[in-house]
Amino acid sequence: MNKKGLDEMQLQKRNSIGYQAFLMLLYLLMLDAGLYGFGFRWISYPANVMIILSLCAGIYVIRLIAANAFAGPS
């Protein structure tokens, strides 16, 4: 049932961090789209989305490692 070897606290922490990272990604993309609509372009189109996505994914992984929710207890 638990293939990753994470205990219940680690699973809840991982899910919480994942939801927060997803919301941060959503808000940053909406902010970027709003600024793009007002004429503010900081980087051309495909690069801005990739930078925001990479930033959010990096923050997600760093927070998982810091919260000890990346690998199960051995």
N, CA and C atoms as an extended XYZ file, in Angstrom:
222
Properties=species:S:1:pos:R:3:atomname:S:1:resname:S:1:resid:I:1 pbc="F F F"
N         0.815       -1.187        0.000 N   MET     1
C         0.000        0.000        0.000 CA  MET     1
C         0.865        1.259        0.000 C   MET     1
N         1.854        1.319        0.889 N   ASN     2
C         2.730        2.483        0.965 CA  ASN     2
C         4.033        2.160        0.243 C   ASN     2
N         4.082        2.438       -1.042 N   LYS     3
C         5.212        2.025       -1.867 CA  LYS     3
C         6.452        2.887       -1.658 C   LYS     3
N         6.284        4.124       -1.231 N   LYS     4
C         7.407        5.030       -1.078 CA  LYS     4
C         8.137        4.845        0.249 C   LYS     4
N         7.518        4.197        1.200 N   GLY     5
C         8.145        4.015        2.493 CA  GLY     5
C         8.050        5.233        3.383 C   GLY     5
N         7.182        6.194        3.072 N   LEU     6
C         7.019        7.379        3.901 CA  LEU     6
C         5.985        7.095        4.983 C   LEU     6
N         6.220        7.638        6.173 N   ASP     7
C         5.212        7.479        7.209 CA  ASP     7
C         4.101        8.516        7.014 C   ASP     7
N         3.093        8.446        7.852 N   GLU     8
C         1.902        9.295        7.657 CA  GLU     8
C         2.227       10.781        7.792 C   GLU     8
N         3.081       11.144        8.735 N   MET     9
C         3.447       12.548        8.910 CA  MET     9
C         4.178       13.072        7.673 C   MET     9
N         5.082       12.255        7.125 N   GLN    10
C         5.814       12.671        5.935 CA  GLN    10
C         4.877       12.819        4.740 C   GLN    10
N         3.906       11.927        4.620 N   LEU    11
C         2.944       12.034        3.523 CA  LEU    11
C         2.121       13.303        3.634 C   LEU    11
N         1.657       13.620        4.834 N   GLN    12
C         0.865       14.835        5.024 CA  GLN    12
C         1.704       16.080        4.767 C   GLN    12
N         2.943       16.078        5.204 N   LYS    13
C         3.828       17.229        4.980 CA  LYS    13
C         4.121       17.392        3.492 C   LYS    13
N         4.370       16.262        2.788 N   ARG    14
C         4.624       16.309        1.354 CA  ARG    14
C         3.415       16.850        0.601 C   ARG    14
N         2.227       16.390        0.978 N   ASN    15
C         1.014       16.877        0.327 CA  ASN    15
C         0.788       18.356        0.589 C   ASN    15
N         1.027       18.790        1.827 N   SER    16
C         0.862       20.202        2.166 CA  SER    16
C         1.821       21.081        1.366 C   SER    16
N         3.074       20.668        1.295 N   ILE    17
C         4.062       21.437        0.538 CA  ILE    17
C         3.708       21.427       -0.946 C   ILE    17
N         3.225       20.306       -1.445 N   GLY    18
C         2.827       20.223       -2.850 CA  GLY    18
C         1.674       21.144       -3.187 C   GLY    18
N         0.675       21.203       -2.317 N   TYR    19
C        -0.458       22.106       -2.554 CA  TYR    19
C        -0.009       23.557       -2.537 C   TYR    19
N         0.861       23.902       -1.593 N   GLN    20
C         1.357       25.269       -1.518 CA  GLN    20
C         2.190       25.629       -2.743 C   GLN    20
N         3.003       24.697       -3.218 N   ALA    21
C         3.817       24.954       -4.410 CA  ALA    21
C         2.931       25.117       -5.643 C   ALA    21
N         1.877       24.312       -5.732 N   PHE    22
C         0.964       24.444       -6.861 CA  PHE    22
C         0.253       25.788       -6.846 C   PHE    22
N        -0.197       26.225       -5.668 N   LEU    23
C        -0.850       27.529       -5.580 CA  LEU    23
C         0.123       28.661       -5.904 C   LEU    23
N         1.376       28.537       -5.453 N   MET    24
C         2.371       29.546       -5.789 CA  MET    24
C         2.596       29.596       -7.294 C   MET    24
N         2.664       28.426       -7.934 N   LEU    25
C         2.813       28.367       -9.385 CA  LEU    25
C         1.632       29.029      -10.076 C   LEU    25
N         0.433       28.726       -9.619 N   LEU    26
C        -0.766       29.303      -10.208 CA  LEU    26
C        -0.777       30.825      -10.076 C   LEU    26
N        -0.485       31.330       -8.873 N   TYR    27
C        -0.482       32.772       -8.651 CA  TYR    27
C         0.608       33.480       -9.459 C   TYR    27
N         1.791       32.883       -9.550 N   LEU    28
C         2.863       33.508      -10.326 CA  LEU    28
C         2.542       33.532      -11.815 C   LEU    28
N         1.928       32.462      -12.323 N   LEU    29
C         1.544       32.455      -13.734 CA  LEU    29
C         0.435       33.461      -14.005 C   LEU    29
N        -0.512       33.591      -13.074 N   MET    30
C        -1.573       34.590      -13.250 CA  MET    30
C        -1.014       36.005      -13.179 C   MET    30
N        -0.075       36.235      -12.275 N   LEU    31
C         0.571       37.544      -12.178 CA  LEU    31
C         1.343       37.851      -13.458 C   LEU    31
N         2.054       36.859      -13.968 N   ASP    32
C         2.798       37.043      -15.206 CA  ASP    32
C         1.859       37.338      -16.373 C   ASP    32
N         0.737       36.630      -16.439 N   ALA    33
C        -0.225       36.875      -17.513 CA  ALA    33
C        -0.845       38.267      -17.381 C   ALA    33
N        -1.126       38.684      -16.156 N   GLY    34
C        -1.667       40.024      -15.952 CA  GLY    34
C        -0.685       41.109      -16.344 C   GLY    34
N         0.576       40.945      -15.949 N   LEU    35
C         1.596       41.923      -16.339 CA  LEU    35
C         1.817       41.921      -17.844 C   LEU    35
N         1.733       40.739      -18.450 N   TYR    36
C         1.879       40.647      -19.904 CA  TYR    36
C         0.727       41.385      -20.592 C   TYR    36
N        -0.460       41.312      -20.017 N   GLY    37
C        -1.609       42.020      -20.576 CA  GLY    37
C        -1.472       43.527      -20.465 C   GLY    37
N        -0.779       44.013      -19.438 N   PHE    38
C        -0.555       45.443      -19.282 CA  PHE    38
C         0.656       45.934      -20.062 C   PHE    38
N         1.334       45.032      -20.760 N   GLY    39
C         2.446       45.435      -21.603 CA  GLY    39
C         3.815       45.273      -20.976 C   GLY    39
N         3.894       44.713      -19.785 N   PHE    40
C         5.191       44.497      -19.140 CA  PHE    40
C         5.694       43.114      -19.520 C   PHE    40
N         6.789       43.079      -20.268 N   ARG    41
C         7.372       41.818      -20.712 CA  ARG    41
C         8.802       41.724      -20.201 C   ARG    41
N         9.042       40.859      -19.227 N   TRP    42
C        10.374       40.742      -18.651 CA  TRP    42
C        11.216       39.745      -19.408 C   TRP    42
N        10.607       38.719      -19.990 N   ILE    43
C        11.289       37.743      -20.841 CA  ILE    43
C        10.265       37.299      -21.877 C   ILE    43
N        10.728       36.873      -23.036 N   SER    44
C         9.799       36.442      -24.087 CA  SER    44
C         8.985       35.231      -23.634 C   SER    44
N         7.907       34.944      -24.354 N   TYR    45
C         6.852       34.036      -23.901 CA  TYR    45
C         7.284       32.656      -23.412 C   TYR    45
N         7.907       31.807      -24.174 N   PRO    46
C         8.087       30.471      -23.584 CA  PRO    46
C         9.082       30.458      -22.424 C   PRO    46
N        10.014       31.373      -22.430 N   ALA    47
C        11.035       31.376      -21.370 CA  ALA    47
C        10.449       31.802      -20.027 C   ALA    47
N         9.504       32.726      -20.014 N   ASN    48
C         8.964       33.189      -18.739 CA  ASN    48
C         8.199       32.079      -18.018 C   ASN    48
N         7.453       31.276      -18.748 N   VAL    49
C         6.721       30.174      -18.133 CA  VAL    49
C         7.695       29.111      -17.624 C   VAL    49
N         8.716       28.822      -18.384 N   MET    50
C         9.686       27.814      -17.965 CA  MET    50
C        10.469       28.268      -16.732 C   MET    50
N        10.790       29.541      -16.643 N   ILE    51
C        11.508       30.054      -15.473 CA  ILE    51
C        10.624       29.981      -14.237 C   ILE    51
N         9.362       30.373      -14.371 N   ILE    52
C         8.442       30.307      -13.239 CA  ILE    52
C         8.238       28.857      -12.810 C   ILE    52
N         8.066       27.954      -13.757 N   LEU    53
C         7.873       26.544      -13.447 CA  LEU    53
C         9.114       25.952      -12.769 C   LEU    53
N        10.289       26.281      -13.278 N   SER    54
C        11.527       25.785      -12.674 CA  SER    54
C        11.732       26.337      -11.270 C   SER    54
N        11.401       27.590      -11.063 N   LEU    55
C        11.525       28.207       -9.756 CA  LEU    55
C        10.606       27.517       -8.742 C   LEU    55
N         9.365       27.301       -9.118 N   CYS    56
C         8.420       26.656       -8.203 CA  CYS    56
C         8.812       25.203       -7.933 C   CYS    56
N         9.279       24.493       -8.944 N   ALA    57
C         9.712       23.110       -8.744 CA  ALA    57
C        10.940       23.052       -7.836 C   ALA    57
N        11.855       23.979       -7.998 N   GLY    58
C        13.034       24.032       -7.134 CA  GLY    58
C        12.676       24.319       -5.693 C   GLY    58
N        11.773       25.263       -5.481 N   ILE    59
C        11.322       25.571       -4.127 CA  ILE    59
C        10.617       24.368       -3.511 C   ILE    59
N         9.826       23.660       -4.316 N   TYR    60
C         9.130       22.458       -3.846 CA  TYR    60
C        10.129       21.406       -3.367 C   TYR    60
N        11.142       21.126       -4.163 N   VAL    61
C        12.120       20.096       -3.796 CA  VAL    61
C        12.939       20.516       -2.580 C   VAL    61
N        13.336       21.772       -2.524 N   ILE    62
C        14.111       22.253       -1.377 CA  ILE    62
C        13.292       22.162       -0.094 C   ILE    62
N        12.017       22.528       -0.172 N   ARG    63
C        11.157       22.437        1.017 CA  ARG    63
C        10.907       20.993        1.419 C   ARG    63
N        10.782       20.081        0.440 N   LEU    64
C        10.612       18.665        0.773 CA  LEU    64
C        11.828       18.124        1.512 C   LEU    64
N        13.002       18.456        1.033 N   ILE    65
C        14.230       17.987        1.666 CA  ILE    65
C        14.371       18.594        3.060 C   ILE    65
N        14.071       19.889        3.188 N   ALA    66
C        14.191       20.556        4.487 CA  ALA    66
C        13.191       20.000        5.501 C   ALA    66
N        12.016       19.566        5.033 N   ALA    67
C        11.001       19.040        5.943 CA  ALA    67
C        11.163       17.536        6.173 C   ALA    67
N        12.194       16.932        5.601 N   ASN    68
C        12.466       15.503        5.736 CA  ASN    68
C        11.280       14.658        5.229 C   ASN    68
N        10.688       15.102        4.124 N   ALA    69
C         9.561       14.384        3.536 CA  ALA    69
C         9.889       13.889        2.128 C   ALA    69
N        11.173       13.763        1.832 N   PHE    70
C        11.602       13.366        0.493 CA  PHE    70
C        11.861       11.862        0.416 C   PHE    70
N        12.460       11.318        1.439 N   ALA    71
C        12.773        9.890        1.468 CA  ALA    71
C        12.236        9.295        2.760 C   ALA    71
N        11.823        8.060        2.673 N   GLY    72
C        11.263        7.386        3.835 CA  GLY    72
C        12.325        7.016        4.849 C   GLY    72
N        11.893        6.699        6.057 N   PRO    73
C        12.865        6.284        7.079 CA  PRO    73
C        13.448        4.923        6.724 C   PRO    73
N        14.725        4.782        6.954 N   SER    74
C        15.365        3.491        6.601 CA  SER    74
C        15.901        2.784        7.823 C   SER    74
